[in-house]
């Protein structure tokens, strides 16, 4: 994938919505898993794989375990 795509990334824990600008402008929500665990979901259009890597690196630096990454729509 070389072009833009819409992604959904879910991490364990809570990330404040103020982080959206540092995470490619992704929308931030806080769904609960069936077991009651609090998570943060980030969803939005990302320009390319390099931008996705930037988002994932930021989450890594914040010590937020990534639970899933889904490509919802490409192109």
C-alpha positions as CSV (number, residue, x, y, z in Angstrom):
1,X,0.0,0.0,0.0
2,X,1.6,3.1,-1.2
3,X,-1.3,5.6,-1.0
4,X,-3.7,6.7,1.7
5,X,-5.9,4.3,3.6
6,X,-8.3,4.3,6.5
7,X,-7.1,2.5,9.6
8,X,-8.4,1.5,13.0
9,X,-5.8,0.9,15.7
10,X,-6.8,-0.3,19.1
11,X,-4.5,-0.1,22.2
12,X,-4.8,-1.1,25.8
13,X,-5.3,1.8,28.2
14,X,-6.6,5.3,27.8
15,X,-5.2,8.0,25.6
16,X,-6.5,11.5,25.8
17,X,-8.2,13.0,22.8
18,X,-5.6,15.8,22.8
19,X,-3.2,13.3,21.2
20,X,-5.1,13.3,18.0
21,X,-2.9,15.9,16.3
22,X,0.2,13.9,17.1
23,X,-1.4,10.8,15.7
24,X,-2.1,11.8,12.1
25,X,-5.4,13.5,13.2
26,X,-7.0,10.2,13.9
27,X,-10.3,10.2,15.9
28,X,-9.9,8.9,19.4
29,X,-12.6,6.9,21.2
30,X,-12.7,4.8,24.4
31,X,-14.6,1.5,23.8
32,X,-14.7,-1.2,26.5
33,X,-13.9,-4.7,25.6
34,X,-16.4,-7.5,26.6
35,X,-14.2,-8.3,29.6
36,X,-14.5,-4.7,30.8
37,X,-10.9,-3.7,29.9
38,X,-10.6,-0.1,28.9
39,X,-9.1,0.5,25.5
40,X,-8.4,3.4,23.1
41,X,-9.5,3.2,19.4
42,X,-7.9,5.4,16.8
43,X,-9.6,5.7,13.5
44,X,-8.8,7.8,10.5
45,X,-7.3,8.2,7.0
46,X,-3.5,8.0,7.0
47,X,-1.5,9.3,4.0
48,X,0.8,6.3,3.6
49,X,2.7,3.5,5.3
50,X,5.4,5.9,6.7
51,X,2.6,7.9,8.4
52,X,1.2,4.7,9.9
53,X,4.6,3.7,11.2
54,X,4.8,7.1,12.8
55,X,1.5,6.6,14.6
56,X,2.6,3.1,15.8
57,X,6.0,4.4,16.9
58,X,4.3,7.2,18.9
59,X,2.1,4.6,20.6
60,X,5.1,2.5,21.4
61,X,6.9,5.4,22.9
62,X,3.8,6.0,25.1
63,X,4.1,2.4,26.3
64,X,0.6,1.6,25.0
65,X,0.3,-2.1,23.9
66,X,-1.2,-2.3,20.4
67,X,-4.1,-4.8,20.4
68,X,-5.0,-4.6,16.7
69,X,-4.4,-2.7,13.5
70,X,-7.0,-2.9,10.8
71,X,-7.0,-1.5,7.3
72,X,-10.7,-0.5,6.8
73,X,-10.4,1.0,3.3
74,X,-7.5,1.6,0.9
75,X,-7.1,3.8,-2.1
